[in-house]
Amino acid sequence: MSMTCIRAKTGCNTGMKTAIAIAIAFANGLTVGSGLVSFLAIIGLVPRLAEVTHTERSLRYYEITMVCGSTLAALEPAFFVHLRLPAVFTIIPGIFMGLFVGCLAAALAEVLNVLPVMARRVGLLTYIRLLLLAMIVGKVVGSLIYWLVPGF
């Protein structure tokens, strides 16, 4: 018997506890993933991406990719694999993560019409393109620093 079982003065079935912990963690991951997919569906990110890229016929593949990505994200903590690759290999995933965050921010801004309202209120209507460019450059620079500067 392990020390934890002796302290609790009960018989421990660590296999059962592990199975319950795995089931709870998987359910939590699926809940968060489902919430993310629902959120993306509500703001219309996927149909908008399909429309902009002229791939409306492939909308089903977008949906399958979202479900698979959410499922893999739920499973990742349980099967964490550490790849010992040089830092340069983080550039491609960093670009895709930045693209995702940028698309999400653009979709939110489009749905909420944040930028035009903010530009009118602050008086930046003539500088809206410059404002967007500054946001894009800031996002890219921030992502590069995060991925390429060790310990950041």
C-alpha positions in Angstrom: 0.0 0.0 0.0 1.3 3.5 -0.8 1.8 6.2 1.8 -1.2 8.1 0.5 -3.5 5.1 1.0 -2.1 4.5 4.5 -2.7 8.1 5.5 -6.3 8.0 4.2 -6.8 4.6 6.1 -8.6 3.2 3.1 -7.7 0.8 0.3 -6.6 2.7 -2.8 -7.4 1.7 -6.3 -5.0 3.9 -8.2 -6.1 2.5 -11.5 -9.7 3.6 -10.9 -8.6 7.0 -9.7 -6.4 7.4 -12.8 -9.3 6.4 -15.0 -11.6 8.9 -13.3 -9.0 11.7 -13.6 -8.5 10.9 -17.3 -12.3 10.9 -17.9 -12.8 14.2 -16.1 -9.8 15.8 -17.9 -11.0 14.6 -21.3 -14.6 15.8 -20.6 -13.2 19.2 -19.5 -11.1 19.4 -22.7 -14.1 18.5 -24.9 -16.2 21.1 -23.1 -13.7 23.9 -23.8 -13.1 22.7 -27.3 -16.9 22.6 -28.0 -17.2 26.1 -26.5 -14.5 27.4 -28.8 -16.0 25.8 -31.9 -19.4 27.2 -30.9 -17.9 30.6 -30.4 -16.2 30.5 -33.8 -19.5 29.4 -35.4 -21.4 32.2 -33.7 -19.0 35.0 -34.9 -19.0 33.4 -38.4 -15.3 33.0 -38.8 -15.4 29.8 -40.9 -18.0 30.9 -43.5 -16.2 34.3 -43.8 -12.8 32.6 -44.4 -14.4 30.3 -47.0 -16.0 33.4 -48.6 -12.7 35.4 -48.7 -10.7 32.5 -50.0 -13.4 31.5 -52.5 -13.5 28.0 -51.1 -17.2 27.8 -50.2 -17.4 24.3 -51.6 -14.8 23.1 -49.1 -16.8 24.4 -46.1 -17.2 20.8 -44.8 -13.4 20.4 -44.6 -13.2 23.6 -42.5 -15.7 22.1 -40.1 -13.9 18.7 -39.9 -10.6 20.5 -39.3 -12.1 22.5 -36.4 -13.5 19.3 -34.8 -10.2 17.4 -35.2 -8.2 20.4 -33.9 -10.4 20.7 -30.8 -10.2 16.9 -30.2 -6.4 16.9 -30.5 -6.2 19.9 -28.2 -8.3 18.0 -25.6 -6.0 15.0 -25.9 -2.7 16.9 -26.0 -2.1 17.2 -22.3 -2.6 13.5 -21.8 -0.1 12.5 -24.5 2.4 15.4 -24.3 5.3 14.7 -26.6 8.4 16.9 -26.3 10.1 17.4 -29.6 13.7 18.4 -29.2 13.9 20.6 -32.3 15.8 23.8 -32.8 14.0 27.1 -32.2 13.8 27.8 -35.9 11.1 25.1 -36.2 8.8 27.2 -34.1 8.4 29.7 -36.9 5.8 27.8 -38.9 3.5 27.0 -36.0 4.0 30.5 -34.8 2.9 31.9 -38.1 -0.2 29.7 -38.1 -1.1 30.6 -34.5 -0.7 34.3 -35.4 -2.9 33.8 -38.5 -5.5 32.2 -36.3 -5.4 34.9 -33.7 -5.5 37.6 -36.4 -8.5 36.0 -38.1 -10.3 35.7 -34.8 -9.6 39.4 -33.9 -10.7 40.4 -37.4 -13.9 38.4 -37.1 -14.6 39.9 -33.7 -13.9 43.4 -35.0 -16.1 42.8 -38.0 -19.0 41.4 -35.9 -18.8 44.2 -33.4 -17.8 47.0 -35.8 -15.3 48.0 -33.1 -12.8 49.7 -35.4 -15.1 52.1 -37.2 -16.8 53.1 -34.0 -13.5 53.6 -32.2 -12.0 55.5 -35.1 -15.0 57.9 -35.2 -15.0 58.4 -31.4 -11.3 59.1 -31.1 -11.1 61.0 -34.3 -8.9 58.6 -36.2 -11.1 58.1 -39.2 -8.5 59.4 -41.6 -5.8 57.1 -40.1 -7.8 53.9 -40.0 -5.5 52.1 -42.5 -2.5 53.2 -40.4 -4.2 51.9 -37.3 -4.8 48.5 -38.9 -1.2 48.4 -40.1 0.0 49.2 -36.6 -2.1 46.4 -35.1 -0.8 43.9 -37.7 2.8 44.9 -37.2 2.4 44.8 -33.4 0.9 41.3 -33.6 3.7 40.0 -35.9 6.5 41.5 -33.8 4.9 40.2 -30.5 4.6 36.7 -32.0 8.2 36.7 -33.2 9.5 37.9 -29.9 7.4 35.2 -28.0 8.6 32.4 -30.3 12.2 33.4 -30.9 13.5 35.0 -27.7 14.4 32.2 -25.2 12.7 32.4 -21.9 10.2 35.1 -22.9 
